[in-house]
């Protein structure tokens, strides 16, 4: 991978993946926001994930985009990889189809690449709750809805991985380490994830002296439908995250896959539970007790998912070994 800074005005491709017509209005907003940035995008690529009806609608209703189908297997990883195949920018940025970037989103992302050691830059993802944030929903778990969460750096800082709704990479990263893994990541509405984490860890293992940067001034607004503000979704998403972490650990090793999570649980979650319980007792705030309970529940469900996923993977390995 190159060791010199990118050109003073590096070209940046924006990739937006879509799979359902139910988000059509959001997709249009994401495209328009990407096309009207202060720092113009080199191209806006829309990838349709195995949905012919949506592909036809996009062909007529999204002028000025590079439109392509997911030519790999169904799912977000395949769709992103399909976008990478046609991207021609020096930097490739990704944003969800139900999110939109602030006018200086791309400008702030690209600024990080002035440092030649930076291979990826991610930014802030603010939730736009359809019915307002539930009082019980802890900000430490905003990753459940794909957003920046409490405990992340407040200023520009190196991180282990970026978050999928607002992330960018030098194109050369994919040329050398490959694309997103199909064995992790979202498929339709199935609440799995982890593909960007696995990719970032793989890149860091390849180039341990290079940096993945969090730039909080690069802001994306992410819509959160009412269904994702429910306790049932919270539980299922936490459990699915545990399953995803088990798969990521299998691919890149448990030490790298869980290093940030261990630190976060010890440094942030324990202290927040105590703080919320204190608020529940001294201020008689019922929602504080609910948030403390939600943190404990979320951590427990994520751990359970990881254990089940790990056991399942080991079981498959044993079965394959016996077949041989």
N, C-alpha and C positions, 0 to 999 in steps of 0.2 A: 504493500500500500504506500502511496506517496508520502513523503516526509516534509514537503514544502507546503506553505499555506495555499489555500485555494486562491483563485484570482480575486481581485478586490470586489468584483461583482459576480460571484459564482451563480450559475444558473441553478434553479431549484424546481424540481418537479413535485407536484402535489398529487397524492394517490388517495382516492376516496372509494371505498368498497361498499357495495349495496347488494342486498339479497331479497328485499321485500318492497312491494308497492305501498305498504302501509306507512312507510316513512317518506313518501314522495315529497311532501312539502319540506320536510327537514333536509332531504337530499338537495333539493333546489337551493335552499338557503345556504347549505354547506358549499355548493359550487359557486354561487354568486359571491359569497364572502371570500372564497379563495381566488376568484378572478378579479377582485377589486382591492387587493392588498396595496398598502403603501409601497412595499417592495414587490413588484409584479412577479408572479410565478412564470417560469419558463413555459410550463404547460400544466393543465389540470387534467388528470387521468381519472376516469370513472370506470370501475371494474364491476361488472354485473355477475353475481355468483349464481350461475345455473338457473336463471329465471327469464325465459324467452319473452314473456309479456313485459317485464320491466325493461328488458333490453330494447324492445321496440319503442316503448314510451320514452326512454332516455334518448334514443336516436332522433326523435322529433322534438323533445322538450328540453334538451340541454345543449343549447348552441355553444360552440367554441371549445368544447371539451374533446379530449382524446378518449374515445369510447372503446372498450374492449371487454371480452368475456373472460371469465375464469376458465382457463384452459387446463387447469390442474384439477385435482379432486375437490369436491364441494367443501366449503369452509373458509374461514377468514385467512388462514395461512396460505391456502392455494390462491385466493383472490389477491392477496398482497403480492405474492410471487408473480402472478400474472401481470400486475401493474408494473412490477420491476422490469419485466421483460421488455416493455415498450418505453420505459422512462429513459430520457436522454439528458437529464440535468446532472450537474456535478454533485448535487445534494438531492436526496429524495425524502420528502416529508409525508407523513401519514396523518389523516384525521378521519374520525368516524362520520358516517352518513347522517347521524343525528346530533352533530355538533357544528359549530362554526367558529372561525378564528376572528379575533379582534383585528382591526385594520393594520396593526403593526406586528401581527403574529409572526409572519415569515421574516420580517426585518430583524426581529429579536432572535429568532432561531439561527439565522445565518451568521449573525455577529459572533457567535461562539466559535465558528470555524476559522476565525482569524488566527487562533492558536493551532499550529500544525499537529499537536498531539491529540486534539479532540477528534474523535471519530463518530460521535453521536451527540445530539442535543435534544433534550425534551423540555417541555414547559408546563405551566400551570393549567389545570383542567378544573374549572369551576362548575358545580352542578346547578342546573336550572330545574328545580323541582316543580313538576306539573301542579302539585297541590300543596306546595310548601314542604319544608323539611319536617319530617316527623320528630316530635319532641324527644322521643326515645333513641333516635338514631345517632350514635356517637361519631364525631368527626374523624376519629382515629380509624374508622372503618369506611370512609368515603371511597376507598378502593373497590368496595362492593359494587358501586355504581360507576366504576371506571374513572374516578376523579382523584385529584390531589388530596391527600389526607394529612391530618394533623400529625406532626412528627417528622415530616419531610423538611428539607432545608428551607429556611426563609429567604436566603439569598443565593446567588449563583454559587454552585458547589458541585464537586464530583459525586456521582451516585453509581450504584451497581447497575441499575437498569432504568430505562425510560418507560413511560406508560403509553399504551398503544394509541390512545385518542389524540395525543399531541407529541409526536416523536419524529425525529429526522436522523438520517445517516448519510455519511459519505457514500457515494455509489460504489466505490472500490471495496467497501466492507463486504457487500454481497458478492462482488466478483471473486473475492478470495475465500470467504467462509461459507458461501451458499446462502439460501434464503430461509424463510420461516419453516419450521418443522411441522409436518402434517400431524404428527402424533400428539401435539398439544395445540390448544387454541379453540376458539368458538366455532361451532357449527350451527348456523341458524340462530335460534334463540336459546340453545343449550348453554348454560352459564359456566362454561369452562374458560380457561385463559392460559396465560403463561408463555405464549409463543414469543413475545418480545423479550421477556426475561431470559428465556433459553438462548435466544439469538445474542443478546448482550453479553451473557456469560461466555458463550462460545467465542465471541469476538475478543473479550478480555483475556481468555485463556490463550488465544492466538497472539495477542499483542498486550502483554501485561503492563507495558510502560505507557499505554495510551489511555485516554480519558473519555468517559461518558459524562456529559455535563447536564446539570439541571439549571435551566434559565427561567426563573419565576416571572420575568417580565414578558415572556411569550405566553399569551393567554388565549385559551380556547374555552368556549361555553358549551357545556354538554347537557343536553336535555335528558331529564330523568322522568320517565312516565310513572304514573301513580302506582302501577303494579310492582315497580321496583322499590317502592317505599313501604312495602309490607314486611311483616315478620317472616312470613313463609318464604319470600324471595331471599331475604337476608340469610336465613338458615341454609337454604339450598345453595346460594352463591358461596357462602363460607365453606360448606362441605365440598363443593366443586373445586374451590381454590386449593383445598387440601389434596384432592385427587390430582390436580394439575401440578402441584409442587412435587408429588411423588414421581410423576412422569419426567418433570424437569430434572429431578435428582438422578433419575436413571440415565438421562442423556448426558448430563454435564458433571455429575458427582454431587453427593449430599452436602459437602462442605461449602461449595460455592452457591448451591441452590438455596441453602437455608441460612447463610451467614447474616443477611440483613434482617430476616424474620426473627432469628434468635435475639439479636440485639434490640430490635424494636419491641418485642414482647417484654424483655427485661427492663429496658430503659423508659418506655413510654406507657405501655398498657397497664402494668402494675401500678405505676404512680397515678395514672388517671382513674383507675378503679377506686383507689383510696381517696382521691380528691372528690370524686362524685359521691361516694358514700358519706364523706364529711359534709358535703352540701346537702345531702338528703337528711342528715341528722340535724345539723345546725340551722339550716334555712328551711327545713321541712319542705323540701322541693321534691315532689314525687317523681318528676322527670329525671332528676339526677340519679335516683335509685334505679330507674328503668335503664338509663344509659350504662350504669355500672353493670347491671345484669346483662345487657346486650353485649358488652365487651367480653364478659366471661363466656356467654353463649357463643359468640363469634369465634373466640379463641378455641373453645372446646370443639365446635363443629369443624373448624379448619384442621385441628389436630386429628380428629376422628377420620376425616377424609384422607389425610396424609397416611395414617396407619392402614386404612382399608386399601388405599391405592398401592402402598408399598407391599402389603401382603399379597395382593392380587398379582402384581408384577412378578414377585418371587415365585408365586404358584405357577404362573405361565412358564417361567424359566424352567422350573422343575419338570413340568409336563413335557416341554419340548425336549429336555435332556433325556427323559425316559423314553420318548418316542424314537430318539436316535439310537 
